[in-house]
C-alpha cells in the first residue's frame, strides 16, 4: 500500500490560548489566520505541550506550516525560517492556570504542565462530571456536555456526587428542562446506580486508569474499599500495571 503525503499549507500564527483538561493538564492551542486545508477551514491547531512550543521556538506572527495528523487533526509541523515574527514576541508557556490562576506544576518525566487545584478549578470539575456521565462510563442519558456545564455554572451541581441528590424540583424552569426531560434524566441517574464496578472506576477519571485498566482492576478488587486498601505489591501483580 502506498501512503500519500499529507496536504500542507502555510499560514500565520496569531496567538496562543490554553485549555485546561479533566486531569488538570494544560494544552496550548495555536490560533491561526484561517486557511483552507484538505477541504476545511482551519483556525486552530494543538501545540500539545511546552516541549512542542520550545521545539519550534514559536513567535507571534510566525509563518507556520500545518497539516492534518492522520488526515483529521490540524498540527504545526514546521516554521518558515524566512518569515518569522519579532524576536521579542517569542511565546513562553504560562506559569499559572488560565482559569483559576493557580501556579502550574510539571512532574519529572511528564510532558504536560498541570493545574494542581483539582477541586476548585472549574474546567476540571466540569470535565470530570462530563467524563463520569459519558457513554463509556455511567452512560447517563439527558446529560450532554453543554447541559452539565450549564448545571455547574448555575450551581445546581458542583461534583459527581451531586448528581445523585438532584431533585426534580431543582430542575423545574431551567432552559430546555420540560417535565418529560426531567423525568427522563432522573430515571437515567437512578439506572446508572446499577452499573458494574469497572464502569464506575473508569468514570472516576483517575489518571492512567482507562477502560482496560479499570476492567482489570475491577476483576482483581471486587469493591472500591478493597482497591483503596490495596498496596503496591497487590497492584503490581495485576497484568498491564507496572511501577
Secondary structure, DSSP 4 states (H G I P E B T S, - for coil): ---PPPP-EEEEEEEEEEEE-TTSEEEEEEEEEEEEETTEEEEEEE--SHHHHHHHT-BTT-EEEEEEETTTEEEEEEE-TTS---GGGBPPPPSB-TTT-PBEE--TT-SSEEE--TTT-HHHHHHHHHHHHSTTTT--TT--HHHHHHHHHTTS-SSGGGGGG--HHHHTTSTT--HHHHHHHHHHHHHHTT--HHHHHHHTT-TT--HHHHHHHHHH-SSHHHHHT--HHHHHTSTT---
